[in-house]
C-alpha cells in the first residue's frame, strides 16, 4: 500500500497536537505503525524521500543513430519527430518498426527541452478598466444554424471589453468595413460609453490594407476611430494571440451558444428575428455576472459623440448602356431611364441603395465576393418586352426568374413552343412587375400543378381574382367542470 503525502501530513499533525500512542495516530492517518515511525523519524514526506531514477530499464534502440537524428533537428528545429523517424527508417531498412515511434518521440522531446532553441514566450497582460475594446469576426457555420429548415451560413461581429469581458455580437455575412463600422457603433451605443484608450483588431481587411512594407489602417477606419476618440492598434500578422481576449472569447462564445441550442432542443429558427432574439437573451445572461466590473469600466470611459457616423460607404458610378452599375467589383442593375446618367451608390453591410438627384431609386441585397450580378427584372423588363429576341442569350437571363416557379413556367413554354416562348414568358413577367409578382406566382403554380397550358389571359384573370379567405372556425373551450363531474359519477 502506497503512503501519500497527505497521510503523512495528517500523521505529523496528530502527533503534534494530540498526545496519542503511535499505533493510534498511525491508524487515524491510515497507515501502518512501521511506516508511521519511519516518517516521523525522518520528518520528510514520501515525495521528498523518493529518489529520481537516473538509469535506463532497457537498452536504448537509438543510441547508434542518435548523432544523425540530433544533427537533423539541430540543423532544422521545425522538423517533427515523425519526419526524422521516417528518415531513419529510410536510411536503416528493417531496423526500426512503427511501434518504436513513441520511444523516439520521447527522446526528441527531452533533447528539445535540454538543447533546443528558445520558444516564444507569451506575456499575460493586466487590463485597465475602460481603456480598451477589441473587435473580431468569427464564423458560426460549425453550429449548423437553420432558418425555416435551411442552413444559415453567417458570421458574428464580436466586441469585447477585456477588463470586464462584457460582450456584444451582431449577425453579418462578410468581414467588410461596413459590418465592422455598424457592429462597433451598435456596441458602444448599447453600453452608452466609449473606451478611453485603444480599439484593437487583428489585420482585418475591413480596417487595414497592404502598404509598401506592412499593413496600414484605411482612411475610412481612421475616420471612424477619430470620431469616437479611440486609438487604433492591431496585432502582428499571424499573431492572433495578441488579440487574446476576443480570440479566446470566440471559443467560449461558441461553446455557450452550443449549450444553449442543446437546451433549446432545436437549431432551427422560424426567421432571422427569432434567431436575433435568441442571441440577445443568451448574451444578456452572459453579461449579467459582469455588471459590477462593467460599472468600473463605465466610470472611466469617454462619453459618446453627439451622433453616429454613417455605417455605409458612398460611391458615384455611371449607369452603363446595359442599365447596370459596378459597385465593389460586382454588378447591380439600375432603372433603365437612368442609362448613361451617374448615380450615387450607398453600400451598407447587407444592402446597396442607389440614389439619383437625392432620391432613392433602387435597393438590392449586397453581393458577397466578386464578379457576381444582382439584376432586378423590373429595371429592364420594358426593354426586353420590346426586344424579346435578346432574352434567349441575355448574359443575366437567370436573374429574370424571380422564383423557381417562374423558371418552371419558362421551361414549360420552351417545351411547347420554343419559337414564341421568350415573348410569352416576358409578357407574364411584365404583368408581375407592373401588378403583383406574388399573385402571378400563385397562379403559375396552380396551372403547373394541374398540368394545364399556360394561357396569358387565364393567368391574368386568376391573378386578379381575390384569394378567398379561409373559413373562421370558432371552437369553444370545453367546460372541464362537466368532465370532472363525469369522473366523480364513475367513481361512485
Beta strands, then each sheet from edge to edge (+ up, - down):
strand 1: 132-139
strand 2: 146-147
strand 3: 150-151
strand 4: 155-161
strand 5: 166-172
strand 6: 193-194
strand 7: 198-201
strand 8: 208-210
strand 9: 215-217
strand 10: 231-234
strand 11: 268-269
strand 12: 302-303
strand 13: 313-318
strand 14: 324-327
strand 15: 330-333
strand 16: 342-347
strand 17: 351-356
strand 18: 359-365
strand 19: 373-374
sheet 1: 5+ 4- 1+ 7+ 10+
sheet 2: 3+ 2- 11-
sheet 3: 6+ 12-
sheet 4: 8+ 9-
sheet 5: 13+ 16- 17+ 18-
sheet 6: 14+ 15- 19-
end
